[in-house]
């Protein structure tokens, strides 16, 4: 054994070139295959991470069990304390809601609540929740700003308004809730005003913009009958009023009240997230559904029968009462040191349930599976139970992904197997005479197998771990990039796939070495081996060896005779002057080369497949990368430039003013590391808005805007500006200081002079992109134009609007510049708005909220970390000083997200490029191996060719011609496929679809690149063969 | 136990079928004793090499038997034959067939290494001296001349002191002086170790030195009783 091992080492050392080639082929094959496995691991890890993030990490959903129990409360106790349960989490909720509005007779079901027992408020939805146990099991638990620990204790959250009425967190209150059914007609004054104002607004739009205005009665009558309540407009406005807490102001008739429920508890917090209170208590402690007539509730509970009923009702859309949902779920993780199936069986046994019911958990029914898909998914993902694996395969979505992966993996493995097989075959065939000699000397087949086996072991030890390690590095790089983005990824659940990849790679090597060794063991006679009668597909001996070794009585074929006749030198024996092959010689060389390639069909096929695959992937990769190259400059031009954003809410009702932004503005002014991109000020929500009666302004500015008059519809963006933003962006252009602008009480118009929007080009997302010309900004002063502005609060909607609510604001001038804005913008200083519309805000009950957003650009990426920390610190400080938990100062690190995303994309592109290069190199090395071996195997033939008059140059040409033919065939096959895919892919991209000339130019470039690359490869691949050939010719062996 | 070392009975071997069939061995019968040098002559394609290959268990016959020291090799499995070859047979071919990655010494002791047997280094040294290769024992085959390579192959066939030496034109690529040296060493070994030597040759001078001369004609073997074959 030791001697055989030493013999193998000698082979490896002596055949350095072959060893390196074989090593590289195996390494690259293993790398590509494991990269595929690792890609699946990454995709799976991201998928699992997302699911665990959002749905929790529980293993078993015990809802179905609890519902079957006669005493669910006792069952819950058993589960909470069960020895097989490591952790549990229980989340329950009950909610009533009616979003259907009024029925055809004008009646509506709703709820009323009271905190003081005197004043009731109308609401259309109410929710009660309960939670206990470990919330991590349930993934993200969004319970607003109330900490989970407080929720577990139980209590009440109230709308923000109650904090102004003297209530405080921790106070004990008694909440009363009851159901009501009442009629709301359009005739009541509040809605009537609303309807009249809306119709007037429609008339006005018809005059200004030419919109169609139907006869007034049409808007008063319901277009679809009385199903949706009174008039169409009335119903729409009713819904709006209902959702904006104005129900209280509407007049209800014919009221019918349900049972009043009470709950006494502590106030947990005040919230602006909800307009209604919310109770955190055991579901049975406050039986929400008893507040209304049960016949008015369509239940939707987590049980099969009721779920089905609820679904049926929803589909028919006949229901106009409450929808009630109750969910009470308990999820567990079993003890980690217990067998999963045993743990579940123990729980079942202690609950007194039959073992067969376990199927409901591990193989849920179709209907319950729909609602608990993630339950099944998580069981699958943990692979804790054997049945769970079977359950996994029944899920169509996962099955498709797995099938696709297995199919691709099989193709890659087959290719890897063939490439490795080719390497071993070449290596063994080259030493066939030696193996025959060993057999003659008395080596058994087993000993021959051991020799080849040791070689395989060498490659297994050297190449496989390295290939696996390289793919692991790639996977780690991707995980690192994902982690940097904050993307949840689970990398712990499936090392099996990596192990499987290694096992399959080793299998491919060992199977290949086994088949090669068995072949080697069969070759007895060194004379037969040197005659090469063992070559696959060639049962007839070559005529070139016939006369050398004798004993052959097989007649040459017609083709061989023809080749032989062509080989004989004819005519003049003098050298052709410029050593150019004549036509007959070229024809012979071509025939001879093609015959040799046919003789080694398997190697030919493998080389072509590998090289074609590389060519195809190269073409396809270039096609995918081309848009990145073509669009990169454009995207850099059009993308948002800011790297940091800070949003500061200002709550005037809490006494806050714009002074709150001083810290950040001082920093922006003084910092040399950032520049301000924009300062955006708005009212912080969609309720309060600054409106422009733009039709008038359009008329007034018609000949002053360059392209504005061509824009229809809502033609202006109306924005507030602050001193910092104005100073940085507009002051130099206008020459007017901010204080002067304030003094004038006026506003500015910003006109984007990039051209009319309908002529901007579209990108892949159908965004319109302007064409920048580098035009210098300019300012046109105006003296006779005004903009009619007003401020509205949508909670009041048109209920408080009046005809004369617009205020004429002078337009001091137009700033003409090139920007990304698709509309002209009207810019008004925030202080002007606050001053001019103070009385309007008074009508609203005071301005509740404003928001100022600063977008900043980092000037030097080296300063990123320090600058981000600084800005984050300022934001935190402002937040701490404000003390408001609800409206928090937000800091967004866009730079981190963008660079993280770009880093991830480039990581994936790099790895893809490496994989592509690996596939291509595998093909190149295989071809290189094949050509070189072809030369070695034909040394005697080539010697004969020399004897019959073939020049050295002609012999060299056979080698180059062989590698060229490989590359040509690969170029054709791979090129056709790759360019077809590329054309299809690029033709679906807007960048190329809108510019066919660019598309065809790219295709041409790709084609030229493929041809050039393969030409170079053909020359490179011939080099080792030529080197071997030169050695033979120099040593004189070819003339022996 | 048989009286003769090698007993060949009714040996037949045919290549090809139908019109192209060639009878390489046609009912061959002969015996060979230990200590006997036998030469086989004949035209090209007469079946000499085939006979050697069958006796050397490299090729199974179509029919007949070959008994070596009472051991019918035609009825044995592949592994058993491998052991038989490494212990009982010494092969010498015209084309040397040395392993290029092994040194001279390693090539020589190859059969013994395959058998996990310890080579007789004293005997090895003696053979190397006799053939003038003692200074070349660390060289590789490609560093030797053709004659030197043939001598290495020759020593390889003798190192394990086989019962039978099968030589297929061992002197075909050598000059007359080297050829005679080889033959002398073979004859000495045959006598000394009581071996049987079956040697194929076209050289009548070498054939004349044999104890027995056989002639193959179209697969038929006849013995020339110690007189020069015509």
Interface residues (C-beta under 8 A of the other chain):
Chain A: X1 X3 X7 X10 X11 X13 X14 X433 X434 X436 X437 X438 X439 X440 X441 X442 X443 X444 X445 X446 X447 X524 X525 X526 X527 X530 X550 X551 X553 X554
Chain B: X16 X20 X22 X44 X45 X49 X53 X56 X58 X59 X78 X79 X82 X83 X84 X85 X86 X87 X89 X91 X93 X95 X97 X98 X99 X100 X101 X102 X110 X111 X113 X114 X115 X116 X156
